[in-house]
C-alpha cells in the first residue's frame, strides 16, 4: 500500500469550515489520518505552508465526445482539469448525438477512462434533448448516469417534462434544469438594459430566468422530484428559490464562476469570448449572486466549461457561439472572490467541492477520514498573466486571456496518485 504524508499544509476543510496548518495522511488512495505522525515508510510531501484542499467537483462540463472532438476530447479535458485542481468532472449530455441511450453512455464511459481525473456523466432527460419524449431513465441510471438534463434546451412541453420528472422521482434520480423562458430568451445574446441597447445586441430580460425557474419549481412541487437549477444569475430569481427551499422541496441551485466574477460591461466592444448562456448580468446581479453563495441560497459554483473553436467565436456577437473554457481558470477566477473579501476559502470549496459531491451522492469534496484522496495543492496569492495559448484545453476561448490573476495550482492528486505537478 502507498502512504503519503502531507506536512506543513494549510488545510482547507469545507465540511468543518476551518482553515489552519496541519498534516494529512493518505493511504491506498484514502484519507487515513489528520495531524498525526507520519507512518513508517510514508512518502513525505512538504506543502510549504500552501493550501491543501479537496479536489474540485465540477458539475456541468461540456466535452466534445461524441461529435465535436476537435473542440475537446476526454484526454484534453482531463489534463486541463488536473491542471486546474478539478478532480471530478460531471460531464454534460449536450453532445452530437446527445447522451440519450445506454449505448451512447457506455461509449463515453469507456472513452473517459483515458482521462487522469474522475469523470461521471449526466444523461439527457428527453430523447435528442428535444423535450418531447423521455429517455430510458432507468436503464441510463443502471448504466451509470449520475443525473438527467437537457442542458440549455428548455422544453415548452410541460406535460412531457412532468412525465419525465415523475418517473425520475420514482427512481430517486436527480433532474438538472436550466431556468429560462424559451420564448423570451430565443435569439438573445445579452441582458436587456441600456448597455445592450447602445450596442444594438438582441437582449433578454432577467425576468425570463425567474419565469423559467417558477415553472420548474411548480413542476417539482407537483412531482416531488429531486431538482437542481444549473445556473441562477439574477437577483429576481432568488425569492422563488428561497421559497422553494423553505417549503421543503428537494431543490438546490448553482451558478457559474463567470457570472460571479464578470458583468455585462465586460463584453465591451462585442468581445465574443464574453458571450455566455445565460448572458452576463448587471453588476448588481453579480453581487447578489456572490451574496447568495455566501449565505447558502445558491449551493454550487461550477465552471460551465464550454469549448468553442476559433471559427465559431470569430463571428458577429449575436452569431458567435456562447460559452468559455474554464477548467484551468476556475480556481484562479474563484480567488478573485477570496481576495475581494466576499468568500473565505472553506466557503468557496464548500460550493466548488463539498456541495456538488453531496448533491450527487459522491464521497469526494471533503477531508474527512475515509474520504478519497482527491486533493489540490495551491497558492492563493501567486500572481500570473493568463495566456490562453498555454491552456491544455483544445479550445482556447477564455474571457480571462491577458488578465492578471492570482491563484496557482501547484499539484493535484486523484485517489492518492499525483496527476499534475506545476513546472518550477
C-alpha positions in Angstrom: 0.0 0.0 0.0 1.2 3.5 -0.9 1.2 6.0 2.0 1.6 9.8 1.5 2.2 12.2 4.4 1.3 15.8 3.5 3.1 18.0 6.0 3.2 21.8 6.7 -0.1 22.2 4.8 -2.7 24.9 5.2 -5.7 22.6 5.3 -8.9 24.0 3.8 -11.8 21.9 5.2 -15.1 22.9 3.7 -17.0 20.5 5.9 -15.7 21.7 9.2 -15.4 25.3 7.9 -11.8 25.5 9.0 -8.5 26.9 7.5 -5.4 26.0 9.5 -2.0 24.5 9.4 -1.8 20.7 9.8 -0.9 17.4 8.2 -2.8 14.8 6.2 -2.1 11.1 5.7 -3.3 9.3 2.6 -3.0 5.6 2.4 -4.1 3.4 -0.5 -5.9 6.3 -2.1 -8.0 7.2 1.0 -7.5 9.8 3.8 -6.2 7.8 6.8 -5.5 10.4 9.4 -5.0 14.1 10.2 -2.4 15.8 12.3 -0.7 12.5 13.2 2.9 11.4 13.0 4.0 10.1 9.5 3.7 6.3 9.3 7.0 4.4 8.8 7.9 4.3 5.1 5.5 7.1 4.1 6.4 9.3 1.2 6.5 12.9 2.7 5.2 15.8 0.7 6.2 19.2 2.2 3.4 21.6 1.2 5.5 24.6 2.2 2.6 26.3 4.0 0.5 26.3 0.9 -3.2 25.4 0.7 -4.3 21.8 0.6 -8.0 21.3 -0.2 -10.4 18.7 -1.6 -10.3 18.5 -5.3 -13.0 20.5 -7.1 -16.1 18.6 -8.2 -17.2 20.4 -11.4 -20.9 20.0 -12.2 -21.7 20.8 -15.9 -18.6 20.3 -18.1 -19.0 20.1 -21.9 -16.7 17.6 -23.5 -16.8 17.2 -27.3 -17.1 13.4 -27.5 -19.0 12.2 -29.4 -19.3 14.6 -32.4 -17.1 17.6 -31.5 -13.7 16.0 -30.6 -11.9 18.8 -32.3 -13.2 21.2 -29.6 -12.4 19.0 -26.6 -11.6 15.3 -26.0 -11.7 13.4 -22.8 -7.9 13.4 -22.7 -7.5 17.1 -23.2 -10.3 17.9 -20.7 -8.8 15.6 -18.2 -5.4 17.1 -18.4 -6.9 20.6 -18.2 -9.0 19.6 -15.2 -5.9 18.2 -13.4 -4.0 21.4 -14.0 -6.9 23.4 -12.6 -7.4 21.3 -9.4 -10.6 19.7 -10.7 -10.5 16.1 -9.7 -14.1 15.1 -10.6 -15.8 16.2 -13.8 -19.6 15.8 -14.2 -19.9 15.8 -18.0 -23.0 17.3 -19.8 -25.1 15.3 -22.3 -25.2 18.0 -25.0 -23.0 16.1 -27.4 -23.6 15.0 -31.0 -25.5 12.8 -30.7 -26.9 13.5 -27.3 -26.2 11.0 -24.5 -29.7 9.7 -24.5 -29.3 5.9 -24.8 -27.4 3.4 -22.6 -25.2 2.5 -25.6 -24.0 6.1 -26.0 -23.5 6.4 -22.3 -21.4 3.2 -22.3 -19.3 4.6 -25.2 -18.4 7.8 -23.4 -17.8 6.0 -20.2 -15.2 3.8 -21.9 -13.7 6.9 -23.6 -13.5 8.8 -20.3 -11.2 6.1 -18.9 -8.2 7.8 -20.7 -8.6 10.9 -18.5 -6.3 11.4 -15.5 -9.3 12.6 -13.4 -12.6 11.1 -12.4 -15.4 11.6 -15.0 -19.1 10.9 -14.4 -21.8 11.6 -16.9 -25.2 13.2 -16.9 -27.7 11.8 -19.5 -30.4 13.6 -21.4 -33.8 13.9 -19.8 -35.6 13.6 -23.2 -34.7 11.9 -26.4 -32.5 14.1 -28.5 -32.9 16.8 -25.9 -36.0 17.8 -27.8 -38.3 17.9 -24.8 -41.0 15.6 -26.2 -40.3 12.0 -25.1 -38.4 11.0 -22.0 -35.3 8.8 -22.3 -35.0 5.4 -20.7 -34.1 6.9 -17.4 -34.0 3.6 -15.5 -31.6 1.9 -18.0 -29.5 5.0 -18.2 -29.2 5.2 -14.4 -28.2 1.5 -14.3 -25.6 2.3 -16.9 -24.1 5.0 -14.7 -25.9 8.2 -15.4 -25.5 10.4 -12.3 -28.2 13.0 -13.2 -30.5 13.9 -16.1 -30.6 17.2 -18.0 -31.4 18.7 -21.4 -28.9 21.4 -20.6 -29.7 24.7 -22.5 -32.7 23.3 -24.4 -35.8 24.2 -22.4 -38.9 22.3 -23.4 -42.3 24.1 -23.8 -44.0 20.7 -23.4 -44.8 20.8 -19.7 -46.7 17.5 -19.8 -43.7 15.7 -21.3 -41.4 17.2 -18.7 -43.9 16.3 -15.9 -43.9 12.7 -17.0 -40.1 12.6 -17.1 -39.9 14.2 -13.6 -42.5 11.8 -12.2 -40.5 8.8 -13.5 -37.2 10.3 -12.2 -38.9 10.8 -8.8 -39.9 7.1 -8.7 -36.2 6.2 -9.2 -34.7 8.8 -6.9 -32.9 10.4 -9.9 -31.7 14.0 -9.9 -33.0 16.3 -12.6 -30.9 19.3 -13.6 -32.9 22.1 -15.2 -31.9 25.3 -17.0 -34.2 28.1 -15.7 -35.1 30.2 -18.7 -38.3 31.0 -20.5 -37.5 29.9 -24.1 -40.0 32.2 -25.7 -38.4 35.3 -24.2 -34.8 34.2 -24.5 -34.7 32.9 -28.0 -32.1 34.7 -30.1 -30.9 36.8 -27.1 -27.1 37.5 -26.7 -27.2 40.0 -23.8 -29.2 41.1 -20.8 -31.7 43.8 -21.6 -30.8 47.3 -20.4 -29.0 50.5 -21.5 -25.7 48.7 -22.4 -27.4 46.2 -24.7 -29.5 48.9 -26.3 -26.5 51.1 -27.0 -24.6 48.2 -28.5 -27.6 47.0 -30.6 -27.3 43.5 -29.2 -30.5 41.3 -29.0 -31.3 41.1 -25.3 -33.5 39.2 -22.8 -35.0 40.4 -19.6 -33.8 38.9 -16.3 -37.4 38.0 -15.8 -37.1 35.2 -18.3 -34.9 33.3 -15.8 -37.4 33.9 -13.0 -40.3 32.7 -15.2 -38.4 29.6 -16.1 -37.5 28.9 -12.5 -41.0 29.4 -11.3 -42.3 26.9 -13.9 -39.7 24.3 -13.0 -40.4 24.8 -9.2 -44.1 24.3 -9.8 -43.4 21.0 -11.6 -41.1 20.0 -8.8 -43.8 20.7 -6.3 -46.2 18.6 -8.4 -43.9 15.6 -8.9 -41.6 15.7 -5.8 -38.5 15.1 -7.9 -35.0 16.0 -6.8 -34.1 19.1 -8.7 -31.0 21.2 -9.3 -31.1 24.6 -11.2 -27.9 24.7 -13.2 -27.4 28.5 -13.3 -29.1 31.2 -11.2 -27.7 34.5 -12.3 -30.2 37.2 -11.4 -31.5 38.7 -8.1 -35.1 38.4 -9.4 -34.8 34.6 -9.2 -33.7 34.4 -5.5 -37.0 34.9 -3.8 -38.6 32.0 -5.7 -35.6 29.8 -4.8 -35.8 30.8 -1.2 -39.5 30.0 -1.0 -39.0 26.6 -2.6 -36.3 25.7 -0.1 -38.2 26.9 2.9 -41.3 24.9 1.8 -39.3 21.7 1.9 -38.8 21.0 -1.8 -35.7 18.9 -2.6 -34.2 21.8 -4.6 -30.6 23.1 -5.0 -29.2 25.7 -7.3 -25.9 26.6 -8.9 -24.2 29.5 -10.7 -21.2 29.8 -12.9 -17.8 31.2 -11.9 -18.1 33.7 -14.8 -21.4 35.1 -13.5 -19.7 35.6 -10.1 -16.7 37.4 -11.5 -17.8 39.2 -14.7 -20.6 41.6 -15.6 -22.3 42.8 -18.8 -19.8 45.7 -19.3 -17.0 43.2 -19.8 -18.5 42.5 -23.3 -17.0 45.9 -24.2 -16.8 46.3 -28.0 -18.5 43.0 -28.9 -15.9 40.7 -27.4 -17.3 37.2 -28.2 -15.2 35.4 -25.5 -17.6 37.1 -23.1 -20.7 35.7 -24.6 -22.4 33.2 -22.3 -25.7 31.3 -21.8 -27.3 32.9 -19.9 -25.7 36.2 -20.8 -23.6 38.2 -18.4 -25.7 40.3 -16.0 -25.5 43.7 -14.3 -23.1 44.4 -11.5 -26.0 44.4 -9.1 -27.0 40.9 -10.1 -23.4 39.7 -9.9 -23.1 41.0 -6.3 -26.5 39.5 -5.4 -25.2 36.1 -6.6 -22.0 36.4 -4.6 -24.1 37.1 -1.5 -26.4 34.2 -2.3 -23.4 31.8 -2.5 -22.1 33.2 0.8 -25.5 32.7 2.6 -26.2 29.3 1.1 -29.2 30.3 -1.1 -27.1 29.2 -4.1 -25.4 26.0 -3.2 -22.9 25.2 -6.0 -20.3 27.1 -8.2 -19.4 25.4 -11.4 -17.2 26.3 -14.4 -19.8 25.5 -17.1 -16.8 24.7 -19.2 -17.9 25.1 -22.9 -15.2 24.8 -25.5 -15.7 26.5 -28.8 -13.3 26.7 -31.8 -11.9 29.9 -33.3 -14.3 29.7 -36.3 -17.4 29.7 -34.1 -16.2 32.6 -31.9 -14.8 34.9 -34.6 -18.2 35.9 -35.8 -20.6 38.9 -35.1 -21.5 38.9 -31.5 -25.1 37.7 -31.9 -23.9 34.8 -34.3 -21.0 33.7 -32.2 -21.1 30.5 -30.1 -21.7 31.0 -26.4 -19.5 29.8 -23.6 -15.9 29.6 -22.5 -13.3 27.0 -21.4 -12.9 27.2 -17.7 -11.4 24.0 -16.2 -8.0 25.7 -15.7 -9.3 29.2 -14.9 -11.9 28.0 -12.4 -9.7 28.2 -9.3 -7.8 31.4 -10.1 -11.1 33.1 -11.0 -12.6 32.0 -7.7 -9.6 33.5 -5.9 -10.9 36.9 -7.1 -13.9 36.4 -4.7 -11.5 35.4 -1.9 -9.1 38.4 -2.4 -12.1 40.7 -2.6 -13.2 39.5 0.8 -16.5 38.1 -0.4 -15.9 34.4 0.5 -13.3 32.7 2.6 -11.6 29.5 1.3 -13.7 27.0 3.2 -16.9 28.6 1.9 -15.5 28.6 -1.7 -14.6 24.9 -1.5 -17.9 24.1 0.1 -19.6 25.5 -3.1 -17.0 24.1 -5.5 -16.4 20.6 -4.0 -18.4 19.6 -1.0 -21.9 20.7 -2.0 -21.8 19.2 -5.6 -20.4 16.0 -4.2 -23.2 15.8 -1.6 -25.9 16.6 -4.1 -24.7 13.8 -6.4 -24.1 11.3 -3.7 -20.3 11.2 -4.2 -17.8 10.7 -1.4 -15.4 13.3 -2.7 -15.2 17.0 -1.8 -14.1 16.6 1.9 -11.0 16.0 4.0 -12.8 13.5 6.3 -11.2 10.3 7.4 -12.1 7.6 4.8 -12.8 10.1 2.0 -10.9 9.6 -1.3 -7.5 11.2 -1.5 -8.6 13.7 -4.2 -6.6 16.8 -3.3 -5.4 20.1 -4.8 -2.3 22.0 -3.5 -2.4 25.6 -4.5 -1.0 29.1 -3.7 -3.9 31.5 -3.5 -1.6 34.5 -3.7 0.7 33.6 -6.6 0.2 36.2 -9.4 0.4 35.4 -13.1 -0.7 36.7 -16.5 -3.3 34.4 -18.2 -2.2 33.3 -21.6 -4.9 31.3 -23.4 -2.5 29.6 -25.7 -0.9 27.9 -22.7 -4.2 26.3 -21.7 -4.4 22.5 -22.0 -7.9 22.5 -23.5 -8.1 22.1 -27.2 -10.2 25.2 -27.5 -8.8 28.5 -26.2 -12.0 30.6 -25.7 -11.4 32.1 -22.3 -12.6 35.6 -21.3 -9.5 35.9 -19.0 -7.0 36.0 -21.8 -4.4 38.6 -20.9 -5.9 39.1 -17.4 -3.7 39.5 -14.3 -4.8 36.7 -11.9 -3.9 35.3 -8.6 -4.0 31.6 -7.5 -1.9 28.9 -9.0 -2.4 25.1 -8.7 0.8 23.5 -7.7 -0.2 19.8 -7.7 -3.2 17.6 -7.9 -3.9 14.1 -6.7 -6.7 11.7 -7.6 -7.1 8.7 -5.3 -3.7 9.4 -3.9 -2.0 9.4 -7.3 -0.4 12.6 -8.4 -1.9 13.6 -11.8 -0.4 17.1 -12.1 2.7 19.0 -10.9 3.3 22.6 -11.8 6.6 23.4 -13.6 9.1 25.1 -11.4 
